[in-house]
Each structure stands twice: as C-alpha cells, then as structure tokens.
Amino acid sequence: ATVLFSNEDEVEILYTSTSVSETNYDPTFKEAVSWYLAEEIAPALGFDPKISMLMRQNFYQVISQAAAQSFNEGNEGPEPDCAFVAARA
C-alpha cells in the first residue's frame, strides 16, 4: 500500500491511470466486481430472479467484509516529524 503524508488539514487527490491490469486491484475488490457483474447480466442470460438476488446478496457480503477489513487495517508506522518538531529536539 502507498502512504501519503501531508501537513494540510484537508487534501484532495485526483489520480488517473490508463492501467487496467488486474494485479493492481485487491482480490476482494475483484470478487465484489465479479458478483456485481454477474447479478447485472443474469437476467439477460435467462437465470431465475432468485439467482440474481443471491448474487446481489453475495456482492453486499463481500462489500461488508471489505469494509470491516479496511476498518481493521493499522497504521504503517509513525508519521515523520515535520521540520518544526525536529528543530525543537
């Protein structure tokens, strides 16, 4: 994971990439997208609506697990001292 530090109270980052390599994405994200797409195309393939509903439930389950995992992630280390703090030492 990449960590960015800033002295600003609020930071807005706009990131654009042309890379669509699946290796750039978390396995949980790929699973969630798979369930979402499956639920979206199931009716066009003639699947029973109950199957679509099950796929949607699986999508929400994966999203919930990803949110819990993200919440439990720890800090990657102490924040570096800024120049003002270092000057006091």
C-alpha positions in Angstrom: 0.0 0.0 0.0 1.1 3.5 -0.7 1.1 6.0 2.1 0.9 9.8 1.5 1.7 12.3 4.3 0.6 15.9 4.2 0.7 18.9 6.6 -2.7 20.1 5.2 -5.9 19.7 7.1 -7.8 18.7 4.0 -6.3 17.0 1.0 -7.9 16.2 -2.3 -6.2 13.8 -4.7 -7.1 13.2 -8.2 -5.5 10.1 -9.7 -5.9 9.0 -13.3 -4.3 5.9 -14.8 -4.6 4.1 -18.1 -3.5 0.9 -16.5 -6.3 -1.7 -16.1 -4.1 -4.6 -15.0 -6.0 -6.8 -12.6 -2.8 -7.1 -10.5 -3.4 -3.5 -9.4 -6.6 -4.4 -7.6 -7.2 -6.1 -4.3 -8.7 -9.6 -4.5 -11.7 -8.5 -2.5 -12.4 -5.7 -5.0 -12.2 -8.2 -7.9 -14.6 -10.6 -6.2 -17.1 -7.8 -5.5 -17.0 -6.6 -9.1 -17.5 -10.2 -10.3 -20.6 -10.6 -8.1 -22.0 -7.3 -9.2 -21.5 -8.0 -12.9 -22.9 -11.5 -12.5 -26.1 -10.0 -10.9 -26.4 -7.5 -13.7 -26.1 -9.9 -16.6 -28.0 -12.8 -15.0 -31.5 -11.7 -16.2 -30.2 -11.4 -19.8 -28.9 -14.9 -19.6 -32.3 -16.2 -18.5 -31.4 -17.0 -14.9 -34.2 -17.2 -12.3 -34.6 -13.9 -10.4 -33.8 -15.7 -7.2 -30.3 -16.4 -8.6 -29.9 -12.7 -9.3 -30.9 -11.9 -5.8 -28.4 -14.4 -4.4 -25.7 -12.8 -6.5 -26.6 -9.4 -5.1 -26.5 -10.7 -1.6 -23.0 -12.1 -2.2 -21.9 -8.8 -3.6 -23.1 -7.0 -0.4 -21.5 -9.6 1.8 -18.1 -9.1 0.1 -18.5 -5.3 0.3 -19.3 -5.6 4.1 -16.2 -7.9 4.6 -14.0 -5.4 2.7 -15.3 -2.5 4.8 -14.5 -4.4 8.0 -11.1 -5.4 6.7 -10.4 -1.8 5.8 -11.5 -0.6 9.2 -9.1 -3.0 10.9 -6.1 -2.0 8.9 -3.4 -0.5 11.0 -1.1 2.4 10.6 2.1 1.6 8.6 4.3 3.4 11.0 4.9 6.6 12.9 4.4 9.8 11.0 7.7 11.6 10.2 8.4 14.7 12.3 7.9 17.9 10.5 10.8 20.5 10.4 9.3 22.5 13.3 9.2 19.5 15.6 12.7 18.3 14.6 14.1 21.8 15.3 12.8 21.6 18.9 14.7 18.4 19.6 
